[in-house]
């Protein structure tokens, strides 16, 4: 039983890894192309459009992608009826979304890109909906291929539009739009969408349940926009587009960690649904959480210890100072990953209100800290606010989800890693001259504290292959 559920989790993790890690790495390696072909101000505008889309897309579709991903996982689910509701909402959102164009033209910074913002929103909505449908029906391989196709097309079109044709911000946005539309067509075909919609049946009760579940998560999406992206809007308004471009670059390396960790937490959701009724659910969940924290903590320390030269390696010289801000975001992503894992019981029990409450906690923390720090700490204040909000969400979910599952955390074992992260982040901001010796000491301390764990894991792998 233990082996079978561990294998199920591992197989899903590998599929999500194929889907997410490769795609994010390509995006990561496109950063030098962006920083050399776009000025900081242009990159700031492009990132601002992406940030706006993050909010508009789920509002337009009533956030129904969340229901399309979750409802098919129930034993008595009818995938055809579920996707029919999703398709109807998607068509209606494309019509309502036309209002985006006149509204966008009211804002000088993005007025020239009104049509592209609309197309970006619709492309994002369609791609997200279809990806979630593939996830919900557990066609994970098709989802992975669709993601890879999307990223490959994005990379090729960015090179064509930015380097060859020199279309600037418009080329940046158009590359993403074309790639997502093309990948949506592939996802629809590989997922058998025509088969599901050939004889559509509108189940009003199902539609009501799906909308009720997803609509509650719209404010949650907005809360996460406040946590993840509002800082970019505030920075652009108070400091300028160039500073926002610097902030956008500082997110790139931490986002790699987020994608890698999300690969596991996405796969864990499927296991958590299957494990909910098991007798040793709490013990199994605690074991998985402990192993995840060990790996993620070590990776975070190693990246923090080397972030200065890593940043200098892959960005233009004008953006090198972004490493100071990336350090806070790396620490924040550690908290974000733990919080995402702890949110799994909400998905298992369809508790969208719990999602909303935890999102509100993080959003309030983000706004308060940002208003206090950004006016005088500038970009540092922004990333500190992001870290504080992720930490608030993580702590809230740890205690709030105890009604569903009890997770035991071995704090003493993880103490050297936690202290190392704190020291590295603080030294990157306030004690730059001591950064190198602190980085060496923290790396040694963290590796030593986890040595027995990794030695046992290595021995287990050797024994397995020796059989």
Secondary structure, 3 states (H helix, E strand, C coil): CHHHHHHHHHHHHHHHHHHHHHHHHHHHHCHHHHHHHCCHHHHHHHHHHHHHHHHHHHHHCCCCHHHHHHHHHCCCCCHHHHHHHHHHHHHHHHHHCCHHHHHHCCCCCCHHHHHHHHHHHHHHHHHHHHHHHHHHCCCHHHHHHHHHHHHHHHHHHHHHHHHHCCCHHHHHHHHHHHHHHHHHHHHHHHCCHHHHHCCCCCCHHHHHHHHHHHHHHHHHHHHHHHHHCHHHHHHHHHCCHHHHHHHHHHHHHHHHHHHHHHHHHHHHHHHHHHHCCCCCHHHHHHHHHHHHHHHHHHHHHHHHHHHHHHHHHHCCHHHCCHHHHHHHHHHHHHHHHHHHHHCHHHHHCCCHHHHHHHHHHHHHHHHHHHHHHHHHHCHHHHHHHHHHHHHHHHHHHHHHHHHCCCCCCCHHHHHHHHHHHHHHHHHHHHCHHHHHHHHHHHHHHHHHHCHHHHHHHHHHHHHHHHC
